Structure formats: structure tokens, C-alpha cells
Amino acid sequence: MTISPMTVSPYLLSAIIFLIGQTTTAVWWANSISSDVDTLKRDSHDMSIIIDNLDVLSYRLEELEKMLQQVLDPEAR
């Protein structure tokens, strides 16, 4: 009885290398997407603060316009 050396099919080896490459690429891609989502969350929070500040500025500007209109409008006297 002789023991024959074990051979691996080139197709199987190619498939294994392909799957390892695909898995590595998928993990790298998912990591970059996760980083982008975190950046967008942070930017979204910053933008909401800016919008809130703009709302306050808009309200103050409207109040100033009303005051100026009362002061400059001849019919209001």
C-alpha cells in the first residue's frame, strides 16, 4: 500500500484566494462606509446647531425690522 501525495485542485485554490480577497475587500469597504456615516452624523449635528442659530437670528432680524418700521413709519405716530 502506497501513500499518494495530496494534491489540491488549482480551481479550488483559486476559489479560496478569490473568496479571501472578496472578504477582505468587503470588510475594508464596510469600515470606510461606517467612517463616512459617523462623519455625516457629526456634520448633521453641527448643521442642526447652525440652523437653530439662524432661526434665532431670523427672529431677531424680524423684531428689528418691526421696530424700525414703527420708528420710521409716519402713520404710526
Contacts in CASP RR format, 6 or more apart in sequence:
PFRMAT RR
TARGET T0000
AUTHOR 0000-0000-0000
METHOD contacts of the structure
MODEL  1
MTISPMTVSPYLLSAIIFLIGQTTTAVWWANSISSDVDTLKRDSHDMSII
IDNLDVLSYRLEELEKMLQQVLDPEAR
69 76 0 8 1.000
70 76 0 8 1.000
END
